Amino acid sequence: MKTVRIVIVGDVQGVNFRSFVKKNADKLRLTGWVKNTNLGLEAMFQGEDKNVDMMLRLCWEGPLLSEVKDIKTFEKIYDASLGSFQIK
């Protein structure tokens, strides 16, 4: 089980990035959340290692109109309070 918090920097707001993340997180059976911040987009992913790694790769691609410039990744400890995946 892997848990990461990420900050995605670039042109990631106003391009349906949060919906893109939610749709893919649900497909990969991840728990956590995604939200807009003043830095860009922030998300927390928790699930099987390979699924979290796939989600990180998908975040680099992003939806069609996005342009990801950087993703800062922070390993976290398992959080049992994370239920389904939510857009905040």
TILOPA-941765 format. One record per atom (N, C-alpha, C): atom name; x, y, z; residue number from 1. Coordinates in nm, 2 decimals. Example, Ala and Ser with C-alpha at 12.3 -4.5 7.8 and 13.67 -1.06 7.14 Angstrom:
2
{a N; east 1.32; north -0.57; up 0.78; k 1}
{a CA; east 1.23; north -0.45; up 0.78; k 1}
{a C; east 1.32; north -0.33; up 0.78; k 1}
{a N; east 1.28; north -0.22; up 0.71; k 2}
{a CA; east 1.37; north -0.11; up 0.71; k 2}
{a C; east 1.29; north 0.00; up 0.79; k 2}
***
This chain:
88
{a N; east 0.09; north -0.12; up 0.00; k 1}
{a CA; east 0.00; north 0.00; up 0.00; k 1}
{a C; east 0.09; north 0.12; up 0.00; k 1}
{a N; east 0.06; north 0.22; up -0.09; k 2}
{a CA; east 0.14; north 0.34; up -0.10; k 2}
{a C; east 0.04; north 0.46; up -0.08; k 2}
{a N; east 0.10; north 0.56; up -0.02; k 3}
{a CA; east 0.03; north 0.69; up 0.00; k 3}
{a C; east 0.12; north 0.80; up -0.04; k 3}
{a N; east 0.07; north 0.89; up -0.13; k 4}
{a CA; east 0.15; north 1.01; up -0.17; k 4}
{a C; east 0.06; north 1.13; up -0.17; k 4}
{a N; east 0.12; north 1.24; up -0.14; k 5}
{a CA; east 0.06; north 1.37; up -0.16; k 5}
{a C; east 0.14; north 1.44; up -0.28; k 5}
{a N; east 0.07; north 1.50; up -0.37; k 6}
{a CA; east 0.14; north 1.57; up -0.48; k 6}
{a C; east 0.09; north 1.71; up -0.50; k 6}
{a N; east 0.18; north 1.79; up -0.56; k 7}
{a CA; east 0.14; north 1.92; up -0.60; k 7}
{a C; east 0.18; north 1.93; up -0.75; k 7}
{a N; east 0.08; north 1.96; up -0.83; k 8}
{a CA; east 0.10; north 1.97; up -0.98; k 8}
{a C; east 0.10; north 2.12; up -1.01; k 8}
{a N; east 0.21; north 2.16; up -1.08; k 9}
{a CA; east 0.23; north 2.30; up -1.12; k 9}
{a C; east 0.22; north 2.31; up -1.27; k 9}
{a N; east 0.16; north 2.41; up -1.32; k 10}
{a CA; east 0.15; north 2.44; up -1.46; k 10}
{a C; east 0.01; north 2.49; up -1.49; k 10}
{a N; east -0.03; north 2.48; up -1.62; k 11}
{a CA; east -0.16; north 2.52; up -1.66; k 11}
{a C; east -0.26; north 2.41; up -1.63; k 11}
{a N; east -0.31; north 2.40; up -1.51; k 12}
{a CA; east -0.39; north 2.29; up -1.46; k 12}
{a C; east -0.52; north 2.32; up -1.40; k 12}
{a N; east -0.55; north 2.45; up -1.40; k 13}
{a CA; east -0.68; north 2.49; up -1.36; k 13}
{a C; east -0.77; north 2.54; up -1.47; k 13}
{a N; east -0.90; north 2.51; up -1.47; k 14}
{a CA; east -0.99; north 2.55; up -1.58; k 14}
{a C; east -0.98; north 2.46; up -1.70; k 14}
{a N; east -0.92; north 2.34; up -1.68; k 15}
{a CA; east -0.91; north 2.25; up -1.79; k 15}
{a C; east -0.96; north 2.11; up -1.76; k 15}
{a N; east -1.05; north 2.11; up -1.66; k 16}
{a CA; east -1.11; north 1.98; up -1.61; k 16}
{a C; east -1.01; north 1.88; up -1.55; k 16}
{a N; east -0.90; north 1.93; up -1.49; k 17}
{a CA; east -0.79; north 1.84; up -1.44; k 17}
{a C; east -0.85; north 1.77; up -1.32; k 17}
{a N; east -0.92; north 1.83; up -1.23; k 18}
{a CA; east -0.98; north 1.76; up -1.11; k 18}
{a C; east -1.07; north 1.64; up -1.15; k 18}
{a N; east -1.15; north 1.67; up -1.25; k 19}
{a CA; east -1.24; north 1.56; up -1.30; k 19}
{a C; east -1.16; north 1.45; up -1.37; k 19}
{a N; east -1.05; north 1.48; up -1.44; k 20}
{a CA; east -0.96; north 1.39; up -1.50; k 20}
{a C; east -0.90; north 1.30; up -1.39; k 20}
{a N; east -0.85; north 1.36; up -1.28; k 21}
{a CA; east -0.79; north 1.29; up -1.17; k 21}
{a C; east -0.89; north 1.20; up -1.11; k 21}
{a N; east -1.01; north 1.25; up -1.08; k 22}
{a CA; east -1.11; north 1.17; up -1.01; k 22}
{a C; east -1.15; north 1.05; up -1.10; k 22}
{a N; east -1.17; north 1.07; up -1.22; k 23}
{a CA; east -1.21; north 0.96; up -1.31; k 23}
{a C; east -1.10; north 0.85; up -1.31; k 23}
{a N; east -0.98; north 0.89; up -1.32; k 24}
{a CA; east -0.87; north 0.79; up -1.33; k 24}
{a C; east -0.84; north 0.72; up -1.19; k 24}
{a N; east -0.86; north 0.80; up -1.08; k 25}
{a CA; east -0.84; north 0.75; up -0.95; k 25}
{a C; east -0.95; north 0.64; up -0.92; k 25}
{a N; east -1.07; north 0.67; up -0.96; k 26}
{a CA; east -1.18; north 0.57; up -0.94; k 26}
{a C; east -1.15; north 0.44; up -1.02; k 26}
{a N; east -1.10; north 0.46; up -1.15; k 27}
{a CA; east -1.07; north 0.34; up -1.23; k 27}
{a C; east -0.96; north 0.26; up -1.16; k 27}
{a N; east -0.86; north 0.32; up -1.10; k 28}
{a CA; east -0.75; north 0.26; up -1.04; k 28}
{a C; east -0.78; north 0.22; up -0.89; k 28}
{a N; east -0.90; north 0.24; up -0.85; k 29}
{a CA; east -0.94; north 0.20; up -0.71; k 29}
{a C; east -0.85; north 0.27; up -0.61; k 29}
{a N; east -0.83; north 0.40; up -0.63; k 30}
{a CA; east -0.75; north 0.47; up -0.53; k 30}
{a C; east -0.84; north 0.55; up -0.44; k 30}
{a N; east -0.80; north 0.57; up -0.32; k 31}
{a CA; east -0.87; north 0.66; up -0.22; k 31}
{a C; east -0.79; north 0.79; up -0.21; k 31}
{a N; east -0.86; north 0.90; up -0.16; k 32}
{a CA; east -0.79; north 1.02; up -0.15; k 32}
{a C; east -0.87; north 1.14; up -0.19; k 32}
{a N; east -0.81; north 1.24; up -0.24; k 33}
{a CA; east -0.88; north 1.37; up -0.28; k 33}
{a C; east -0.79; north 1.45; up -0.38; k 33}
{a N; east -0.86; north 1.55; up -0.44; k 34}
{a CA; east -0.79; north 1.64; up -0.53; k 34}
{a C; east -0.85; north 1.78; up -0.51; k 34}
{a N; east -0.77; north 1.88; up -0.51; k 35}
{a CA; east -0.83; north 2.02; up -0.50; k 35}
{a C; east -0.74; north 2.12; up -0.57; k 35}
{a N; east -0.80; north 2.23; up -0.60; k 36}
{a CA; east -0.72; north 2.35; up -0.65; k 36}
{a C; east -0.66; north 2.42; up -0.54; k 36}
{a N; east -0.54; north 2.47; up -0.56; k 37}
{a CA; east -0.47; north 2.56; up -0.46; k 37}
{a C; east -0.41; north 2.68; up -0.53; k 37}
{a N; east -0.36; north 2.77; up -0.46; k 38}
{a CA; east -0.29; north 2.89; up -0.52; k 38}
{a C; east -0.16; north 2.85; up -0.60; k 38}
{a N; east -0.11; north 2.73; up -0.57; k 39}
{a CA; east 0.01; north 2.68; up -0.64; k 39}
{a C; east -0.02; north 2.60; up -0.76; k 39}
{a N; east -0.14; north 2.55; up -0.77; k 40}
{a CA; east -0.18; north 2.47; up -0.89; k 40}
{a C; east -0.29; north 2.37; up -0.84; k 40}
{a N; east -0.25; north 2.24; up -0.84; k 41}
{a CA; east -0.35; north 2.14; up -0.80; k 41}
{a C; east -0.28; north 2.05; up -0.70; k 41}
{a N; east -0.35; north 2.01; up -0.59; k 42}
{a CA; east -0.29; north 1.93; up -0.49; k 42}
{a C; east -0.38; north 1.80; up -0.48; k 42}
{a N; east -0.31; north 1.69; up -0.46; k 43}
{a CA; east -0.39; north 1.56; up -0.45; k 43}
{a C; east -0.32; north 1.47; up -0.35; k 43}
{a N; east -0.40; north 1.38; up -0.30; k 44}
{a CA; east -0.35; north 1.27; up -0.21; k 44}
{a C; east -0.41; north 1.14; up -0.28; k 44}
{a N; east -0.31; north 1.04; up -0.30; k 45}
{a CA; east -0.35; north 0.91; up -0.35; k 45}
{a C; east -0.31; north 0.80; up -0.26; k 45}
{a N; east -0.39; north 0.70; up -0.24; k 46}
{a CA; east -0.36; north 0.59; up -0.16; k 46}
{a C; east -0.42; north 0.46; up -0.23; k 46}
{a N; east -0.33; north 0.36; up -0.24; k 47}
{a CA; east -0.38; north 0.24; up -0.30; k 47}
{a C; east -0.26; north 0.15; up -0.32; k 47}
{a N; east -0.28; north 0.05; up -0.41; k 48}
{a CA; east -0.17; north -0.04; up -0.45; k 48}
{a C; east -0.06; north 0.03; up -0.51; k 48}
{a N; east 0.06; north 0.00; up -0.48; k 49}
{a CA; east 0.18; north 0.07; up -0.54; k 49}
{a C; east 0.17; north 0.09; up -0.69; k 49}
{a N; east 0.14; north -0.01; up -0.76; k 50}
{a CA; east 0.14; north 0.00; up -0.91; k 50}
{a C; east 0.03; north 0.09; up -0.96; k 50}
{a N; east -0.08; north 0.10; up -0.88; k 51}
{a CA; east -0.19; north 0.19; up -0.92; k 51}
{a C; east -0.16; north 0.33; up -0.89; k 51}
{a N; east -0.09; north 0.36; up -0.78; k 52}
{a CA; east -0.05; north 0.50; up -0.74; k 52}
{a C; east 0.05; north 0.54; up -0.85; k 52}
{a N; east 0.15; north 0.45; up -0.88; k 53}
{a CA; east 0.25; north 0.49; up -0.98; k 53}
{a C; east 0.19; north 0.52; up -1.12; k 53}
{a N; east 0.08; north 0.44; up -1.16; k 54}
{a CA; east 0.01; north 0.47; up -1.28; k 54}
{a C; east -0.06; north 0.61; up -1.27; k 54}
{a N; east -0.12; north 0.64; up -1.16; k 55}
{a CA; east -0.19; north 0.77; up -1.14; k 55}
{a C; east -0.09; north 0.88; up -1.16; k 55}
{a N; east 0.03; north 0.87; up -1.10; k 56}
{a CA; east 0.13; north 0.97; up -1.12; k 56}
{a C; east 0.17; north 0.99; up -1.26; k 56}
{a N; east 0.19; north 0.88; up -1.34; k 57}
{a CA; east 0.22; north 0.90; up -1.48; k 57}
{a C; east 0.10; north 0.97; up -1.55; k 57}
{a N; east -0.02; north 0.93; up -1.52; k 58}
{a CA; east -0.14; north 1.00; up -1.58; k 58}
{a C; east -0.14; north 1.15; up -1.55; k 58}
{a N; east -0.10; north 1.18; up -1.43; k 59}
{a CA; east -0.10; north 1.32; up -1.39; k 59}
{a C; east 0.00; north 1.40; up -1.48; k 59}
{a N; east 0.11; north 1.34; up -1.51; k 60}
{a CA; east 0.21; north 1.41; up -1.60; k 60}
{a C; east 0.15; north 1.43; up -1.74; k 60}
{a N; east 0.06; north 1.35; up -1.79; k 61}
{a CA; east -0.01; north 1.36; up -1.92; k 61}
{a C; east -0.12; north 1.47; up -1.90; k 61}
{a N; east -0.20; north 1.45; up -1.80; k 62}
{a CA; east -0.32; north 1.54; up -1.78; k 62}
{a C; east -0.42; north 1.54; up -1.89; k 62}
{a N; east -0.53; north 1.62; up -1.87; k 63}
{a CA; east -0.63; north 1.63; up -1.98; k 63}
{a C; east -0.58; north 1.71; up -2.10; k 63}
{a N; east -0.65; north 1.71; up -2.20; k 64}
{a CA; east -0.61; north 1.77; up -2.33; k 64}
{a C; east -0.55; north 1.91; up -2.32; k 64}
{a N; east -0.62; north 2.00; up -2.26; k 65}
{a CA; east -0.58; north 2.14; up -2.26; k 65}
{a C; east -0.48; north 2.18; up -2.15; k 65}
{a N; east -0.44; north 2.08; up -2.07; k 66}
{a CA; east -0.35; north 2.11; up -1.95; k 66}
{a C; east -0.20; north 2.11; up -2.00; k 66}
{a N; east -0.12; north 2.18; up -1.92; k 67}
{a CA; east 0.03; north 2.17; up -1.94; k 67}
{a C; east 0.10; north 2.16; up -1.81; k 67}
{a N; east 0.14; north 2.04; up -1.78; k 68}
{a CA; east 0.21; north 2.01; up -1.65; k 68}
{a C; east 0.35; north 2.05; up -1.66; k 68}
{a N; east 0.40; north 2.14; up -1.57; k 69}
{a CA; east 0.54; north 2.18; up -1.57; k 69}
{a C; east 0.62; north 2.11; up -1.47; k 69}
{a N; east 0.56; north 2.07; up -1.36; k 70}
{a CA; east 0.63; north 2.00; up -1.25; k 70}
{a C; east 0.53; north 1.93; up -1.16; k 70}
{a N; east 0.57; north 1.82; up -1.10; k 71}
{a CA; east 0.49; north 1.75; up -1.00; k 71}
{a C; east 0.59; north 1.72; up -0.88; k 71}
{a N; east 0.55; north 1.78; up -0.77; k 72}
{a CA; east 0.63; north 1.76; up -0.64; k 72}
{a C; east 0.55; north 1.64; up -0.57; k 72}
{a N; east 0.63; north 1.54; up -0.53; k 73}
{a CA; east 0.57; north 1.42; up -0.47; k 73}
{a C; east 0.63; north 1.40; up -0.33; k 73}
{a N; east 0.54; north 1.38; up -0.24; k 74}
{a CA; east 0.57; north 1.36; up -0.10; k 74}
{a C; east 0.52; north 1.23; up -0.05; k 74}
{a N; east 0.60; north 1.13; up -0.01; k 75}
{a CA; east 0.56; north 1.01; up 0.05; k 75}
{a C; east 0.49; north 1.03; up 0.18; k 75}
{a N; east 0.38; north 0.97; up 0.21; k 76}
{a CA; east 0.31; north 0.98; up 0.33; k 76}
{a C; east 0.29; north 0.84; up 0.40; k 76}
{a N; east 0.25; north 0.84; up 0.52; k 77}
{a CA; east 0.22; north 0.72; up 0.59; k 77}
{a C; east 0.07; north 0.68; up 0.56; k 77}
{a N; east 0.04; north 0.56; up 0.57; k 78}
{a CA; east -0.10; north 0.51; up 0.54; k 78}
{a C; east -0.20; north 0.59; up 0.63; k 78}
{a N; east -0.31; north 0.63; up 0.56; k 79}
{a CA; east -0.41; north 0.71; up 0.63; k 79}
{a C; east -0.55; north 0.63; up 0.62; k 79}
{a N; east -0.58; north 0.56; up 0.73; k 80}
{a CA; east -0.71; north 0.48; up 0.73; k 80}
{a C; east -0.83; north 0.57; up 0.71; k 80}
{a N; east -0.82; north 0.70; up 0.73; k 81}
{a CA; east -0.94; north 0.78; up 0.72; k 81}
{a C; east -0.98; north 0.81; up 0.58; k 81}
{a N; east -0.89; north 0.78; up 0.48; k 82}
{a CA; east -0.93; north 0.81; up 0.34; k 82}
{a C; east -1.02; north 0.70; up 0.29; k 82}
{a N; east -1.14; north 0.74; up 0.26; k 83}
{a CA; east -1.24; north 0.65; up 0.21; k 83}
{a C; east -1.24; north 0.64; up 0.06; k 83}
{a N; east -1.35; north 0.70; up 0.00; k 84}
{a CA; east -1.35; north 0.71; up -0.15; k 84}
{a C; east -1.26; north 0.82; up -0.20; k 84}
{a N; east -1.26; north 0.84; up -0.33; k 85}
{a CA; east -1.18; north 0.95; up -0.39; k 85}
{a C; east -1.27; north 1.07; up -0.41; k 85}
{a N; east -1.23; north 1.19; up -0.36; k 86}
{a CA; east -1.32; north 1.30; up -0.36; k 86}
{a C; east -1.26; north 1.42; up -0.43; k 86}
{a N; east -1.34; north 1.50; up -0.49; k 87}
{a CA; east -1.29; north 1.64; up -0.54; k 87}
{a C; east -1.33; north 1.73; up -0.43; k 87}
{a N; east -1.23; north 1.81; up -0.38; k 88}
{a CA; east -1.26; north 1.91; up -0.27; k 88}
{a C; east -1.28; north 2.04; up -0.33; k 88}
***
